[in-house]
Amino acid sequence: MTTDTGPLLPALPAAVRSLLDDLRGAGQAAYLVGGSLRDSLLGRVPSDWDLTTDARPERIQAIFPGSLYENRFGTVVVRRDGVACEITTFRRDFASPDHRHPERVEFGETIDEDLARRDFTVNAMAWGGPPAGEPAFVDMFGGRADLERRLLRAVGDPDARFEEDALRMVRAVRLAATLGFAIEAATLAAIGRNAALARFLSGERIAAELERLLAAPAPSAGLRLLGETGLLAVIAPELARQPGIPQGKKGVSDLWEHTLRTVDAVPAGRRSLRLAALVHDIGKPSTFADGHFHHHDVEGARLAAEWLGALHFPRAVVERVAHLVRHHMFAYEPRWTDASVRRLIRRVGPAAVEDLIALREADNVGSGLAPDAGHLAELRARCAGQLAARVALGRGDLALDGHDLMAALDLEPGPRLGWLLDALTERVVAEPALNERERLLETARAILAEEG
């Protein structure tokens, strides 16, 4: 164990510092701990702030009136000056029979007990102290040295840590990708030995780690590790089938390499689009025959929706990603008429067309091509022009509605009326000048007459 005093962390907000001071001033031990301390030492701004204390939850609430406590893990949420802190009572965990939750959690008495139950050494450091004395760093497992070496090492026996909670294996991969760390050899080997335990994890927990991994500067680093350790075969079997399948692209070894390059090519801030890039070719392994991928976009949309649904991603995300996968194989040509451009926009939806083009640009990069191969820059400009002109693309854009048609043409509500509205929409997409009430009624009469 290493304990030393040191200067106050420069990244520590005044609100967090004051919470530590208030706990210690109330006669309690208090420490900054976990990812908050790790990121502060790395010069990163933590996404959240975690404190730990010997105070029980009821005592924390008494010190901080208005705080929120509604869980069984001893965590109280305290907000101060716009900063939310999670303050957790020292804990000790016990063996997990289902490899996903501790069998039971008990409050601990010391910071040593609390740090000993944590996953990786860089997350098992603390800064603070008992009520009296100067704040100090507590580093029982060499976390600061591993931080300097940019190394992820399990606390104690890695097999035991992963058997307690299999999510720690996925988290190791995610942290390696997001922090740019390597995984220590014994810890990495233990992930390979225990990868099958990931089958016990809930979809929600896997999805949360996957989203964080996809936010990394280069997600491919973590995705490669998922594949190499065997975790990918457990949490995404269809993606695990991609290595070794020929892609037929210059400089791209196989389908998995293509997928990794495609994901990296999507800008970091566009997480849903990175998710779409990850699954855009998920249908290829099952449709590969005679050197071709037969309707892999259709099968891919189905598989993507099935997998993301099983991980309990929000329904809107599942539908949007599956929609992009279904339509990503379009082939634009400069000879397209404006009507052809409008039909593309109508088919994929005005809200999705930019994402579709961006996905295709990333797909190009993943194939060893220039991003705008296939005249995508021209297509984007033409789509933008059509959208700016507010052309009619759907029933709601028509200069009349079903009530107008029923009144003028003596029609009844039902499928035939819907069919007529769709037919009028197609005519207007082809010729926007038709979108005037009287011209639409005239066109509707002609369509009905053609129908006989």
LUMBADO-716128 format. One record per residue (C-alpha): residue number from 1; residue in one letter; x, y, z. Coordinates in steps of 0.1 Angstrom, whole numbers. Layout:
<nodes>
{seq: NUM type: a px: X py: Y pz: Z} $
...
</nodes>
This chain:
<nodes>
{seq: 1 type: m px: 0 py: 0 pz: 0} $
{seq: 2 type: t px: 12 py: 35 pz: -9} $
{seq: 3 type: t px: -1 py: 65 pz: 10} $
{seq: 4 type: d px: 13 py: 100 pz: 4} $
{seq: 5 type: t px: 2 py: 136 pz: 7} $
{seq: 6 type: g px: 1 py: 157 pz: -23} $
{seq: 7 type: p px: -13 py: 189 pz: -38} $
{seq: 8 type: l px: -50 py: 192 pz: -45} $
{seq: 9 type: l px: -59 py: 178 pz: -78} $
{seq: 10 type: p px: -61 py: 207 pz: -103} $
{seq: 11 type: a px: -92 py: 192 pz: -121} $
{seq: 12 type: l px: -112 py: 190 pz: -88} $
{seq: 13 type: p px: -142 py: 214 pz: -90} $
{seq: 14 type: a px: -149 py: 236 pz: -60} $
{seq: 15 type: a px: -182 py: 218 pz: -55} $
{seq: 16 type: v px: -166 py: 184 pz: -52} $
{seq: 17 type: r px: -139 py: 197 pz: -29} $
{seq: 18 type: s px: -165 py: 213 pz: -7} $
{seq: 19 type: l px: -184 py: 180 pz: -4} $
{seq: 20 type: l px: -153 py: 163 pz: 7} $
{seq: 21 type: d px: -147 py: 191 pz: 32} $
{seq: 22 type: d px: -182 py: 188 pz: 45} $
{seq: 23 type: l px: -180 py: 151 pz: 51} $
{seq: 24 type: r px: -147 py: 153 pz: 69} $
{seq: 25 type: g px: -159 py: 183 pz: 88} $
{seq: 26 type: a px: -188 py: 162 pz: 100} $
{seq: 27 type: g px: -164 py: 137 pz: 114} $
{seq: 28 type: q px: -165 py: 112 pz: 85} $
{seq: 29 type: a px: -137 py: 98 pz: 63} $
{seq: 30 type: a px: -142 py: 109 pz: 27} $
{seq: 31 type: y px: -123 py: 101 pz: -5} $
{seq: 32 type: l px: -124 py: 109 pz: -42} $
{seq: 33 type: v px: -123 py: 75 pz: -59} $
{seq: 34 type: g px: -126 py: 54 pz: -90} $
{seq: 35 type: g px: -128 py: 68 pz: -125} $
{seq: 36 type: s px: -131 py: 103 pz: -112} $
{seq: 37 type: l px: -97 py: 101 pz: -97} $
{seq: 38 type: r px: -82 py: 82 pz: -126} $
{seq: 39 type: d px: -94 py: 108 pz: -151} $
{seq: 40 type: s px: -83 py: 137 pz: -129} $
{seq: 41 type: l px: -48 py: 123 pz: -128} $
{seq: 42 type: l px: -49 py: 119 pz: -166} $
{seq: 43 type: g px: -59 py: 155 pz: -170} $
{seq: 44 type: r px: -93 py: 145 pz: -183} $
{seq: 45 type: v px: -126 py: 160 pz: -172} $
{seq: 46 type: p px: -145 py: 132 pz: -155} $
{seq: 47 type: s px: -180 py: 124 pz: -168} $
{seq: 48 type: d px: -192 py: 120 pz: -132} $
{seq: 49 type: w px: -178 py: 123 pz: -97} $
{seq: 50 type: d px: -176 py: 95 pz: -72} $
{seq: 51 type: l px: -169 py: 99 pz: -35} $
{seq: 52 type: t px: -167 py: 71 pz: -9} $
{seq: 53 type: t px: -171 py: 75 pz: 29} $
{seq: 54 type: d px: -174 py: 55 pz: 61} $
{seq: 55 type: a px: -208 py: 73 pz: 67} $
{seq: 56 type: r px: -239 py: 52 pz: 62} $
{seq: 57 type: p px: -265 py: 64 pz: 37} $
{seq: 58 type: e px: -288 py: 79 pz: 64} $
{seq: 59 type: r px: -258 py: 98 pz: 78} $
{seq: 60 type: i px: -249 py: 111 pz: 43} $
{seq: 61 type: q px: -285 py: 123 pz: 39} $
{seq: 62 type: a px: -284 py: 140 pz: 72} $
{seq: 63 type: i px: -252 py: 159 pz: 63} $
{seq: 64 type: f px: -267 py: 168 pz: 28} $
{seq: 65 type: p px: -304 py: 175 pz: 32} $
{seq: 66 type: g px: -322 py: 171 pz: -1} $
{seq: 67 type: s px: -299 py: 144 pz: -14} $
{seq: 68 type: l px: -314 py: 113 pz: -31} $
{seq: 69 type: y px: -310 py: 77 pz: -19} $
{seq: 70 type: e px: -330 py: 50 pz: -37} $
{seq: 71 type: n px: -308 py: 20 pz: -42} $
{seq: 72 type: r px: -294 py: -9 pz: -23} $
{seq: 73 type: f px: -258 py: -2 pz: -29} $
{seq: 74 type: g px: -253 py: 26 pz: -4} $
{seq: 75 type: t px: -251 py: 54 pz: -30} $
{seq: 76 type: v px: -265 py: 88 pz: -23} $
{seq: 77 type: v px: -267 py: 114 pz: -51} $
{seq: 78 type: v px: -258 py: 150 pz: -40} $
{seq: 79 type: r px: -260 py: 180 pz: -63} $
{seq: 80 type: r px: -241 py: 212 pz: -56} $
{seq: 81 type: d px: -235 py: 241 pz: -79} $
{seq: 82 type: g px: -247 py: 222 pz: -109} $
{seq: 83 type: v px: -223 py: 192 pz: -102} $
{seq: 84 type: a px: -238 py: 158 pz: -93} $
{seq: 85 type: c px: -217 py: 136 pz: -71} $
{seq: 86 type: e px: -224 py: 100 pz: -61} $
{seq: 87 type: i px: -214 py: 94 pz: -25} $
{seq: 88 type: t px: -212 py: 57 pz: -16} $
{seq: 89 type: t px: -206 py: 41 pz: 17} $
{seq: 90 type: f px: -175 py: 19 pz: 19} $
{seq: 91 type: r px: -184 py: -16 pz: 7} $
{seq: 92 type: r px: -173 py: -51 pz: 6} $
{seq: 93 type: d px: -186 py: -75 pz: -21} $
{seq: 94 type: f px: -191 py: -113 pz: -19} $
{seq: 95 type: a px: -190 py: -140 pz: -46} $
{seq: 96 type: s px: -215 py: -137 pz: -74} $
{seq: 97 type: p px: -232 py: -170 pz: -84} $
{seq: 98 type: d px: -246 py: -155 pz: -116} $
{seq: 99 type: h px: -214 py: -137 pz: -126} $
{seq: 100 type: r px: -233 py: -104 pz: -130} $
{seq: 101 type: h px: -242 py: -92 pz: -95} $
{seq: 102 type: p px: -226 py: -97 pz: -61} $
{seq: 103 type: e px: -244 py: -124 pz: -40} $
{seq: 104 type: r px: -246 py: -97 pz: -13} $
{seq: 105 type: v px: -231 py: -63 pz: -6} $
{seq: 106 type: e px: -221 py: -52 pz: 29} $
{seq: 107 type: f px: -210 py: -19 pz: 42} $
{seq: 108 type: g px: -173 py: -19 pz: 49} $
{seq: 109 type: e px: -153 py: 0 pz: 76} $
{seq: 110 type: t px: -122 py: 11 pz: 58} $
{seq: 111 type: i px: -110 py: 25 pz: 25} $
{seq: 112 type: d px: -87 py: -5 pz: 22} $
{seq: 113 type: e px: -117 py: -29 pz: 20} $
{seq: 114 type: d px: -135 py: -7 pz: -5} $
{seq: 115 type: l px: -105 py: -5 pz: -28} $
{seq: 116 type: a px: -98 py: -42 pz: -27} $
{seq: 117 type: r px: -132 py: -50 pz: -43} $
{seq: 118 type: r px: -126 py: -28 pz: -73} $
{seq: 119 type: d px: -119 py: -40 pz: -109} $
{seq: 120 type: f px: -87 py: -25 pz: -121} $
{seq: 121 type: t px: -57 py: -9 pz: -103} $
{seq: 122 type: v px: -62 py: 24 pz: -120} $
{seq: 123 type: n px: -97 py: 25 pz: -106} $
{seq: 124 type: a px: -86 py: 13 pz: -71} $
{seq: 125 type: m px: -69 py: 46 pz: -59} $
{seq: 126 type: a px: -84 py: 71 pz: -35} $
{seq: 127 type: w px: -76 py: 107 pz: -25} $
{seq: 128 type: g px: -88 py: 121 pz: 7} $
{seq: 129 type: g px: -87 py: 109 pz: 43} $
{seq: 130 type: p px: -102 py: 107 pz: 78} $
{seq: 131 type: p px: -116 py: 137 pz: 95} $
{seq: 132 type: a px: -82 py: 149 pz: 108} $
{seq: 133 type: g px: -50 py: 155 pz: 89} $
{seq: 134 type: e px: -41 py: 164 pz: 53} $
{seq: 135 type: p px: -57 py: 147 pz: 23} $
{seq: 136 type: a px: -35 py: 119 pz: 9} $
{seq: 137 type: f px: -34 py: 95 pz: -20} $
{seq: 138 type: v px: -41 py: 59 pz: -11} $
{seq: 139 type: d px: -28 py: 34 pz: -37} $
{seq: 140 type: m px: -28 py: -2 pz: -25} $
{seq: 141 type: f px: -23 py: -19 pz: -58} $
{seq: 142 type: g px: 1 py: 2 pz: -78} $
{seq: 143 type: g px: -26 py: 20 pz: -97} $
{seq: 144 type: r px: -6 py: 52 pz: -101} $
{seq: 145 type: a px: 24 py: 33 pz: -117} $
{seq: 146 type: d px: 0 py: 15 pz: -140} $
{seq: 147 type: l px: -16 py: 48 pz: -149} $
{seq: 148 type: e px: 18 py: 62 pz: -159} $
{seq: 149 type: r px: 24 py: 31 pz: -180} $
{seq: 150 type: r px: -11 py: 33 pz: -195} $
{seq: 151 type: l px: -18 py: -2 pz: -184} $
{seq: 152 type: l px: -50 py: -19 pz: -173} $
{seq: 153 type: r px: -44 py: -46 pz: -146} $
{seq: 154 type: a px: -70 py: -64 pz: -126} $
{seq: 155 type: v px: -70 py: -60 pz: -88} $
{seq: 156 type: g px: -56 py: -92 pz: -74} $
{seq: 157 type: d px: -66 py: -124 pz: -92} $
{seq: 158 type: p px: -80 py: -115 pz: -126} $
{seq: 159 type: d px: -100 py: -148 pz: -129} $
{seq: 160 type: a px: -117 py: -141 pz: -95} $
{seq: 161 type: r px: -125 py: -105 pz: -106} $
{seq: 162 type: f px: -141 py: -116 pz: -138} $
{seq: 163 type: e px: -160 py: -145 pz: -122} $
{seq: 164 type: e px: -175 py: -120 pz: -97} $
{seq: 165 type: d px: -187 py: -98 pz: -126} $
{seq: 166 type: a px: -183 py: -108 pz: -162} $
{seq: 167 type: l px: -190 py: -72 pz: -173} $
{seq: 168 type: r px: -155 py: -63 pz: -161} $
{seq: 169 type: m px: -141 py: -81 pz: -191} $
{seq: 170 type: v px: -161 py: -59 pz: -215} $
{seq: 171 type: r px: -152 py: -28 pz: -194} $
{seq: 172 type: a px: -115 py: -37 pz: -197} $
{seq: 173 type: v px: -118 py: -36 pz: -235} $
{seq: 174 type: r px: -138 py: -4 pz: -235} $
{seq: 175 type: l px: -114 py: 14 pz: -212} $
{seq: 176 type: a px: -84 py: 2 pz: -233} $
{seq: 177 type: a px: -101 py: 18 pz: -263} $
{seq: 178 type: t px: -113 py: 50 pz: -248} $
{seq: 179 type: l px: -82 py: 57 pz: -227} $
{seq: 180 type: g px: -56 py: 43 pz: -252} $
{seq: 181 type: f px: -43 py: 18 pz: -226} $
{seq: 182 type: a px: -29 py: -17 pz: -231} $
{seq: 183 type: i px: -43 py: -46 pz: -211} $
{seq: 184 type: e px: -17 py: -63 pz: -189} $
{seq: 185 type: a px: -8 py: -98 pz: -201} $
{seq: 186 type: a px: -22 py: -119 pz: -172} $
{seq: 187 type: t px: -54 py: -98 pz: -172} $
{seq: 188 type: l px: -58 py: -102 pz: -210} $
{seq: 189 type: a px: -52 py: -140 pz: -208} $
{seq: 190 type: a px: -79 py: -142 pz: -180} $
{seq: 191 type: i px: -104 py: -124 pz: -203} $
{seq: 192 type: g px: -98 py: -151 pz: -229} $
{seq: 193 type: r px: -103 py: -179 pz: -203} $
{seq: 194 type: n px: -135 py: -164 pz: -190} $
{seq: 195 type: a px: -151 py: -149 pz: -221} $
{seq: 196 type: a px: -179 py: -174 pz: -221} $
{seq: 197 type: l px: -192 py: -159 pz: -188} $
{seq: 198 type: a px: -203 py: -129 pz: -208} $
{seq: 199 type: r px: -234 py: -149 pz: -217} $
{seq: 200 type: f px: -248 py: -142 pz: -183} $
{seq: 201 type: l px: -248 py: -104 pz: -188} $
{seq: 202 type: s px: -279 py: -85 pz: -195} $
{seq: 203 type: g px: -284 py: -68 pz: -228} $
{seq: 204 type: e px: -286 py: -34 pz: -212} $
{seq: 205 type: r px: -252 py: -37 pz: -195} $
{seq: 206 type: i px: -236 py: -48 pz: -227} $
{seq: 207 type: a px: -252 py: -20 pz: -247} $
{seq: 208 type: a px: -240 py: 6 pz: -222} $
{seq: 209 type: e px: -204 py: -6 pz: -226} $
{seq: 210 type: l px: -207 py: -9 pz: -264} $
{seq: 211 type: e px: -220 py: 27 pz: -266} $
{seq: 212 type: r px: -190 py: 39 pz: -246} $
{seq: 213 type: l px: -166 py: 19 pz: -267} $
{seq: 214 type: l px: -181 py: 34 pz: -299} $
{seq: 215 type: a px: -173 py: 69 pz: -285} $
{seq: 216 type: a px: -136 py: 61 pz: -284} $
{seq: 217 type: p px: -113 py: 80 pz: -308} $
{seq: 218 type: a px: -107 py: 48 pz: -327} $
{seq: 219 type: p px: -133 py: 21 pz: -317} $
{seq: 220 type: s px: -115 py: -5 pz: -338} $
{seq: 221 type: a px: -89 py: -9 pz: -310} $
{seq: 222 type: g px: -116 py: -22 pz: -286} $
{seq: 223 type: l px: -135 py: -41 pz: -313} $
{seq: 224 type: r px: -103 py: -60 pz: -322} $
{seq: 225 type: l px: -99 py: -69 pz: -286} $
{seq: 226 type: l px: -134 py: -82 pz: -284} $
{seq: 227 type: g px: -127 py: -104 pz: -313} $
{seq: 228 type: e px: -93 py: -116 pz: -301} $
{seq: 229 type: t px: -104 py: -124 pz: -266} $
{seq: 230 type: g px: -135 py: -144 pz: -277} $
{seq: 231 type: l px: -159 py: -119 pz: -262} $
{seq: 232 type: l px: -173 py: -109 pz: -296} $
{seq: 233 type: a px: -185 py: -145 pz: -303} $
{seq: 234 type: v px: -205 py: -143 pz: -271} $
{seq: 235 type: i px: -221 py: -109 pz: -273} $
{seq: 236 type: a px: -223 py: -105 pz: -311} $
{seq: 237 type: p px: -221 py: -139 pz: -328} $
{seq: 238 type: e px: -230 py: -126 pz: -363} $
{seq: 239 type: l px: -202 py: -100 pz: -362} $
{seq: 240 type: a px: -178 py: -127 pz: -350} $
{seq: 241 type: r px: -184 py: -146 pz: -383} $
{seq: 242 type: q px: -169 py: -118 pz: -403} $
{seq: 243 type: p px: -131 py: -125 pz: -399} $
{seq: 244 type: g px: -118 py: -145 pz: -428} $
{seq: 245 type: i px: -147 py: -137 pz: -452} $
{seq: 246 type: p px: -131 py: -121 pz: -483} $
{seq: 247 type: q px: -142 py: -85 pz: -490} $
{seq: 248 type: g px: -127 py: -81 pz: -524} $
{seq: 249 type: k px: -114 py: -46 pz: -517} $
{seq: 250 type: k px: -79 py: -34 pz: -523} $
{seq: 251 type: g px: -57 py: -34 pz: -492} $
{seq: 252 type: v px: -86 py: -48 pz: -470} $
{seq: 253 type: s px: -78 py: -83 pz: -457} $
{seq: 254 type: d px: -113 py: -94 pz: -449} $
{seq: 255 type: l px: -149 py: -84 pz: -440} $
{seq: 256 type: w px: -140 py: -78 pz: -403} $
{seq: 257 type: e px: -112 py: -54 pz: -413} $
{seq: 258 type: h px: -136 py: -36 pz: -436} $
{seq: 259 type: t px: -161 py: -32 pz: -407} $
{seq: 260 type: l px: -134 py: -19 pz: -383} $
{seq: 261 type: r px: -122 py: 7 pz: -408} $
{seq: 262 type: t px: -158 py: 17 pz: -416} $
{seq: 263 type: v px: -166 py: 23 pz: -379} $
{seq: 264 type: d px: -134 py: 44 pz: -374} $
{seq: 265 type: a px: -142 py: 65 pz: -404} $
{seq: 266 type: v px: -174 py: 78 pz: -388} $
{seq: 267 type: p px: -168 py: 110 pz: -368} $
{seq: 268 type: a px: -166 py: 103 pz: -330} $
{seq: 269 type: g px: -197 py: 125 pz: -321} $
{seq: 270 type: r px: -221 py: 105 pz: -342} $
{seq: 271 type: r px: -227 py: 74 pz: -320} $
{seq: 272 type: s px: -258 py: 61 pz: -337} $
{seq: 273 type: l px: -241 py: 63 pz: -370} $
{seq: 274 type: r px: -211 py: 44 pz: -356} $
{seq: 275 type: l px: -235 py: 18 pz: -345} $
{seq: 276 type: a px: -249 py: 16 pz: -380} $
{seq: 277 type: a px: -213 py: 13 pz: -394} $
{seq: 278 type: l px: -207 py: -16 pz: -370} $
{seq: 279 type: v px: -237 py: -36 pz: -383} $
{seq: 280 type: h px: -239 py: -23 pz: -419} $
{seq: 281 type: d px: -226 py: -56 pz: -433} $
{seq: 282 type: i px: -238 py: -79 pz: -405} $
{seq: 283 type: g px: -259 py: -98 pz: -431} $
{seq: 284 type: k px: -229 py: -107 pz: -453} $
{seq: 285 type: p px: -217 py: -139 pz: -437} $
{seq: 286 type: s px: -251 py: -156 pz: -439} $
{seq: 287 type: t px: -257 py: -145 pz: -475} $
{seq: 288 type: f px: -222 py: -153 pz: -489} $
{seq: 289 type: a px: -223 py: -178 pz: -518} $
{seq: 290 type: d px: -205 py: -182 pz: -550} $
{seq: 291 type: g px: -183 py: -152 pz: -542} $
{seq: 292 type: h px: -213 py: -128 pz: -538} $
{seq: 293 type: f px: -234 py: -114 pz: -510} $
{seq: 294 type: h px: -270 py: -120 pz: -520} $
{seq: 295 type: h px: -294 py: -93 pz: -507} $
{seq: 296 type: h px: -272 py: -88 pz: -476} $
{seq: 297 type: d px: -287 py: -54 pz: -470} $
{seq: 298 type: v px: -322 py: -69 pz: -465} $
{seq: 299 type: e px: -308 py: -97 pz: -443} $
{seq: 300 type: g px: -285 py: -73 pz: -425} $
{seq: 301 type: a px: -314 py: -50 pz: -416} $
{seq: 302 type: r px: -332 py: -79 pz: -400} $
{seq: 303 type: l px: -302 py: -92 pz: -381} $
{seq: 304 type: a px: -293 py: -57 pz: -369} $
{seq: 305 type: a px: -327 py: -51 pz: -356} $
{seq: 306 type: e px: -327 py: -85 pz: -339} $
{seq: 307 type: w px: -293 py: -80 pz: -322} $
{seq: 308 type: l px: -298 py: -44 pz: -311} $
{seq: 309 type: g px: -333 py: -53 pz: -299} $
{seq: 310 type: a px: -319 py: -81 pz: -278} $
{seq: 311 type: l px: -295 py: -56 pz: -263} $
{seq: 312 type: h px: -325 py: -34 pz: -254} $
{seq: 313 type: f px: -313 py: -4 pz: -274} $
{seq: 314 type: p px: -341 py: 22 pz: -276} $
{seq: 315 type: r px: -366 py: 13 pz: -302} $
{seq: 316 type: a px: -360 py: 45 pz: -322} $
{seq: 317 type: v px: -323 py: 37 pz: -324} $
{seq: 318 type: v px: -330 py: 1 pz: -335} $
{seq: 319 type: e px: -353 py: 12 pz: -362} $
{seq: 320 type: r px: -330 py: 40 pz: -375} $
{seq: 321 type: v px: -300 py: 18 pz: -376} $
{seq: 322 type: a px: -319 py: -11 pz: -394} $
{seq: 323 type: h px: -333 py: 15 pz: -418} $
{seq: 324 type: l px: -298 py: 27 pz: -427} $
{seq: 325 type: v px: -285 py: -9 pz: -431} $
{seq: 326 type: r px: -314 py: -17 pz: -454} $
{seq: 327 type: h px: -308 py: 13 pz: -477} $
{seq: 328 type: h px: -270 py: 17 pz: -477} $
{seq: 329 type: m px: -264 py: -1 pz: -510} $
{seq: 330 type: f px: -278 py: 27 pz: -532} $
{seq: 331 type: a px: -259 py: 35 pz: -564} $
{seq: 332 type: y px: -260 py: 71 pz: -574} $
{seq: 333 type: e px: -251 py: 83 pz: -609} $
{seq: 334 type: p px: -247 py: 119 pz: -620} $
{seq: 335 type: r px: -272 py: 113 pz: -648} $
{seq: 336 type: w px: -300 py: 109 pz: -622} $
{seq: 337 type: t px: -328 py: 133 pz: -628} $
{seq: 338 type: d px: -340 py: 156 pz: -600} $
{seq: 339 type: a px: -370 py: 133 pz: -597} $
{seq: 340 type: s px: -347 py: 103 pz: -591} $
{seq: 341 type: v px: -330 py: 123 pz: -563} $
{seq: 342 type: r px: -364 py: 131 pz: -548} $
{seq: 343 type: r px: -374 py: 95 pz: -549} $
{seq: 344 type: l px: -342 py: 86 pz: -530} $
{seq: 345 type: i px: -351 py: 112 pz: -503} $
{seq: 346 type: r px: -387 py: 99 pz: -502} $
{seq: 347 type: r px: -375 py: 63 pz: -499} $
{seq: 348 type: v px: -351 py: 68 pz: -470} $
{seq: 349 type: g px: -368 py: 98 pz: -454} $
{seq: 350 type: p px: -356 py: 135 pz: -453} $
{seq: 351 type: a px: -343 py: 130 pz: -417} $
{seq: 352 type: a px: -321 py: 100 pz: -427} $
{seq: 353 type: v px: -306 py: 110 pz: -460} $
{seq: 354 type: e px: -276 py: 128 pz: -445} $
{seq: 355 type: d px: -268 py: 99 pz: -423} $
{seq: 356 type: l px: -272 py: 75 pz: -452} $
{seq: 357 type: i px: -247 py: 95 pz: -473} $
{seq: 358 type: a px: -223 py: 97 pz: -443} $
{seq: 359 type: l px: -226 py: 60 pz: -437} $
{seq: 360 type: r px: -217 py: 54 pz: -474} $
{seq: 361 type: e px: -187 py: 77 pz: -471} $
{seq: 362 type: a px: -174 py: 57 pz: -442} $
{seq: 363 type: d px: -182 py: 25 pz: -461} $
{seq: 364 type: n px: -160 py: 39 pz: -489} $
{seq: 365 type: v px: -131 py: 45 pz: -465} $
{seq: 366 type: g px: -135 py: 10 pz: -451} $
{seq: 367 type: s px: -132 py: -3 pz: -487} $
{seq: 368 type: g px: -100 py: 16 pz: -493} $
{seq: 369 type: l px: -117 py: 43 pz: -515} $
{seq: 370 type: a px: -119 py: 80 pz: -512} $
{seq: 371 type: p px: -148 py: 92 pz: -490} $
{seq: 372 type: d px: -168 py: 107 pz: -518} $
{seq: 373 type: a px: -163 py: 79 pz: -543} $
{seq: 374 type: g px: -195 py: 74 pz: -562} $
{seq: 375 type: h px: -201 py: 112 pz: -565} $
{seq: 376 type: l px: -214 py: 114 pz: -530} $
{seq: 377 type: a px: -205 py: 151 pz: -526} $
{seq: 378 type: e px: -226 py: 158 pz: -557} $
{seq: 379 type: l px: -255 py: 137 pz: -543} $
{seq: 380 type: r px: -253 py: 155 pz: -510} $
{seq: 381 type: a px: -255 py: 189 pz: -527} $
{seq: 382 type: r px: -284 py: 178 pz: -549} $
{seq: 383 type: c px: -303 py: 164 pz: -519} $
{seq: 384 type: a px: -297 py: 196 pz: -499} $
{seq: 385 type: g px: -311 py: 216 pz: -529} $
{seq: 386 type: q px: -343 py: 196 pz: -531} $
{seq: 387 type: l px: -349 py: 198 pz: -493} $
{seq: 388 type: a px: -342 py: 235 pz: -494} $
{seq: 389 type: a px: -368 py: 239 pz: -521} $
{seq: 390 type: r px: -393 py: 222 pz: -498} $
{seq: 391 type: v px: -405 py: 199 pz: -525} $
{seq: 392 type: a px: -434 py: 175 pz: -518} $
{seq: 393 type: l px: -420 py: 141 pz: -506} $
{seq: 394 type: g px: -450 py: 126 pz: -487} $
{seq: 395 type: r px: -487 py: 127 pz: -483} $
{seq: 396 type: g px: -485 py: 154 pz: -458} $
{seq: 397 type: d px: -468 py: 177 pz: -484} $
{seq: 398 type: l px: -497 py: 175 pz: -509} $
{seq: 399 type: a px: -519 py: 206 pz: -515} $
{seq: 400 type: l px: -549 py: 185 pz: -506} $
{seq: 401 type: d px: -557 py: 156 pz: -483} $
{seq: 402 type: g px: -581 py: 126 pz: -481} $
{seq: 403 type: h px: -610 py: 148 pz: -470} $
{seq: 404 type: d px: -606 py: 169 pz: -501} $
{seq: 405 type: l px: -606 py: 138 pz: -523} $
{seq: 406 type: m px: -636 py: 123 pz: -506} $
{seq: 407 type: a px: -656 py: 155 pz: -510} $
{seq: 408 type: a px: -647 py: 162 pz: -546} $
{seq: 409 type: l px: -647 py: 127 pz: -560} $
{seq: 410 type: d px: -673 py: 110 pz: -538} $
{seq: 411 type: l px: -649 py: 85 pz: -524} $
{seq: 412 type: e px: -652 py: 65 pz: -492} $
{seq: 413 type: p px: -624 py: 62 pz: -466} $
{seq: 414 type: g px: -604 py: 30 pz: -469} $
{seq: 415 type: p px: -574 py: 14 pz: -487} $
{seq: 416 type: r px: -585 py: 28 pz: -521} $
{seq: 417 type: l px: -583 py: 63 pz: -508} $
{seq: 418 type: g px: -548 py: 56 pz: -494} $
{seq: 419 type: w px: -537 py: 41 pz: -527} $
{seq: 420 type: l px: -549 py: 73 pz: -545} $
{seq: 421 type: l px: -530 py: 96 pz: -521} $
{seq: 422 type: d px: -498 py: 75 pz: -527} $
{seq: 423 type: a px: -503 py: 76 pz: -564} $
{seq: 424 type: l px: -507 py: 114 pz: -563} $
{seq: 425 type: t px: -476 py: 117 pz: -541} $
{seq: 426 type: e px: -456 py: 97 pz: -567} $
{seq: 427 type: r px: -468 py: 120 pz: -595} $
{seq: 428 type: v px: -458 py: 151 pz: -575} $
{seq: 429 type: v px: -424 py: 137 pz: -566} $
{seq: 430 type: a px: -418 py: 133 pz: -604} $
{seq: 431 type: e px: -433 py: 167 pz: -613} $
{seq: 432 type: p px: -435 py: 192 pz: -583} $
{seq: 433 type: a px: -455 py: 217 pz: -604} $
{seq: 434 type: l px: -485 py: 194 pz: -601} $
{seq: 435 type: n px: -488 py: 202 pz: -564} $
{seq: 436 type: e px: -518 py: 226 pz: -567} $
{seq: 437 type: r px: -552 py: 216 pz: -554} $
{seq: 438 type: e px: -571 py: 218 pz: -587} $
{seq: 439 type: r px: -543 py: 201 pz: -607} $
{seq: 440 type: l px: -542 py: 173 pz: -581} $
{seq: 441 type: l px: -580 py: 168 pz: -583} $
{seq: 442 type: e px: -577 py: 167 pz: -621} $
{seq: 443 type: t px: -548 py: 142 pz: -619} $
{seq: 444 type: a px: -568 py: 121 pz: -594} $
{seq: 445 type: r px: -598 py: 119 pz: -618} $
{seq: 446 type: a px: -574 py: 108 pz: -645} $
{seq: 447 type: i px: -558 py: 81 pz: -623} $
{seq: 448 type: l px: -593 py: 67 pz: -614} $
{seq: 449 type: a px: -603 py: 67 pz: -650} $
{seq: 450 type: e px: -571 py: 48 pz: -659} $
{seq: 451 type: e px: -580 py: 23 pz: -632} $
{seq: 452 type: g px: -613 py: 17 pz: -650} $
</nodes>
